[in-house]
Amino acid sequence: MSSSSLAEISQRRAAKPHSGMFLRMLLRAAILGRGHAASAVLAMVVAAAVATSLLNLSVDIESKLHKEFRSYGANVVVVAREDAKLPEGSLDEVESALGSHGVAVPFAYAVAQTSSGQLVVVSGTDFDKVRELDSWWRVSVWPHGPGEVLVGEKAAAVVSPSGGPFDLSFQGRTRQFVPTGLLRTGGAEDSRIYLSLADLEAWTGVVPSSIEIAVSGSPAEVDRMVGTLVKALPDAEVRPVRQILEGEARVLGKTRATLIAAAALVIVTSALCVLSTLIGWVFDHRRDFAIMKALGASEWLITGFFAAESAALGVIGAMIGFGIGIGVAAWIGRVNFHAPVIPRFSVLPWVLGGSIAVALLAAGLPMSLLRRVQPAVILRGEE
Amino acid sequence: MFLRLVFESFRREKRRKALAGAAIVLGVAVATAMIAVATDIGDKINRELRGYGANLLVTPQQDTLDVEIGGVNLKPSGDGSYLNEADLPKIRGTFWHNNIVGFAPMLPVQVNVDVGRASRRTLVGTYFLKKLTLGKEDFLTGVRITHPWWHVAGAWPDDNSEDVLVGEHLARKAGLKPGEAIEIAGQPHRVAGILSASGPEDDQIVAPLGLAQQILGRKGAVRRLYVSALTKPEDALARRDPHILAENPELFERWYCSPYVQSIAYQLEEAIPHSHAEPIRQVAQNEGVILARIEGLMLWITAAALVASALAVSAAMATAIFERRREVGLMKALGARNALIAALFFAEATLLALLGGCLGFLGGAWLARQIGRSIFDAAITVDPVLLPVILFIAVIVTFAGSAVAIRHAVKFDPVYALRGEG
């Protein structure tokens, strides 16, 4: 064979459409090179799984922690303007504005007198809702029936040291109450007596003067709810409780920042792990590269072939890793937050894109080195 | 000969050694930083949780019943018992004084205020940011530490002055601005700033403790004391009654020497005569849950970081050794035993792991510091005791990563390797 015909053949081959051959080579490479590809895919899977679970967690963490933070109680309070009453129907307005995004509890306050002439604050409220709102109240037994009351620890020492029924009078009207449960909070509630709203209204005629609301959701959602409430209740005062809101914002912000920093570190590390494995894998295939080149394949074809194979590994690894990562995130959610982390498919394009980018980078780096080398040198095993 | 082989391998194969070394440095750095952050995150978040304010309330033992609705006291002031202001610095003498971030005494008194028309208002005396001394130690405490959500337009008053803060609702009603004067109990006082607290204080006047005592006519009187302390989440031991625990000295000591909110309350009662300290459950109970969640989360992420860095290190080692099959073939052809070849590779791996581990440890310490600085405004320091542990782990991981590749390499027939068919 003369050198001119060799060149001719190689030229003809280079000019021919390669699509059929290209796919066949990809397929054969995937089947025959299973062993080598497996370790690269494994690295890819682990990296993608770690990235997926961390991204998923950091997206979901806020809603999970917001829920925990709601156990601090009300973050918005509606009170009557000074020298005025809370307009009737305020609670209904608040509840319709709130929907299922929180809980609202009315409180009415009056000052009653014990039989020994001591003054004590009595408060009417909705026990079922208080239980939901103020989870930190330590209550021995929650009252149910009419006339049953919850007595704060300090108040109990004054009104009923023995735990028996006691009398309270309000503007000359005296009622007898049965202390059902003891209340301990370490706050102002300890020196009060709580009864049901209906009992208090029937006895004193006092109506609720404040509504404590726990709005669930992010600070922006709480802000929006405050705006809605201000519009719905023009005659009342809506106050966000800054102690709760600022504390939450602070802790959440720091936690999220730490999580993101950690996630970035982990993702960079696992991307590098994938990179080094893939580079090793491509280097391992330099013989294929040399043979293809010797057979007259154009450099673009070879580069394309390696890139496509590498990207295919990336996609397979990313898909498997995504599935595992979602599972890991859900499991961490269950173990740590006792609630599953919802799979976020919005994370998928990021993981997929990242994997393909790393895979292409891993293919590109050794290719640029190999391109300069004569195929004969590789084929003779000298490089 | 063996040492020379190892040495030459490092001298001549700089590129490969650098690649594997870089992976080790990076892996160790990430692992070190994550371990440091994870062990410190509890303390850091605990400090952030202090943003919720005091978690302990100290009241006089013979406390009378509060008759207070929405911050308005409905009881004639003057009766009841008080704590003694002179006892407050003793808080710094308790066992857990380092955990006490700050405290603020409160003394509410009813005063006649001239805000356009005469009206009866509550004036609360407190510390803003007062310097107290116990023994040789100076420390600052007051509402600026315990109530971080209080915002002041204007300036905070000095604790030794007679200037006051006026709550924003009251100020709006009276048309007061910072720098103007307000007549309290017949005396004019300068309004240093307008207080926005989003609480009952918005309708009150907040003044230095001395002024409130002077109005009340009782020197050294304090009605309540809010204490903000770093605490350990409650567990079964924390909930035990100290008076029953006292029968078991060993258990009692463990309870006493753990920073539970209950044991700090107990110690506050010991430090301040005739007092009763009670955890504020709204703050104290919830922080344990939040802390546990965040710590748990960081633990998982640290585990993920450790797995990722271990993988990165082993992958780099495996690649580095795989590339040297031909060298193995040559050595075998020259009569080297498998054990010798494995020992050579392991010696190189150990050396690489130790070098890379030390560098990585330094890098990780720097990384942890940066994370602490930029997120928590406080450095996260890495305990040097961690170094041997980290190095040990680095060596183990490097070994594990190399093991499979080395086994492959020594099993490889030298003929194939030498013919370049590997």
Interface residues (C-beta under 8 A of the other chain):
Chain A: S39 A43 V46 A47 V50 S53 L54 L57 I61 K64 L65 E68 F69 S71 Y72 G73 V79 E82 Y109 V111 Q118 L119 V120 V121 D134 S135 W136 W137 R138 K154 A155 V158 R184 T185 G186 G187 A188 D190 S191 S209 S210 R239 P240 V241 R242 Q243 I244 E246 G247 R250 V251 K254 T255 A257 T258 L259 A261 A262 A263 L265 V266 V268 T269 S270 L272 C273 S276 T277 I279 G280 F283 D284 I332 V335 N336 F337 R380 G381 E382
Chain B: L19 A23 L26 G27 V30 A33 M34 V37 I41 K44 I45 E48 L49 G51 Y52 G53 L56 L57 D63 L65 D66 V67 E68 I69 G70 L74 K75 H147 P148 W149 H169 S196 A197 S198 G199 D203 E278 P279 I280 R281 Q282 V283 A284 Q285 N286 V289 I290 R293 I294 G296 L297 M298 W300 I301 T302 A304 A305 V307 A308 S309 L311 A312 A315 A316 A318 T319 F322 E323 R326 L367 I371 S374 I375 F376 R419 G420 E421
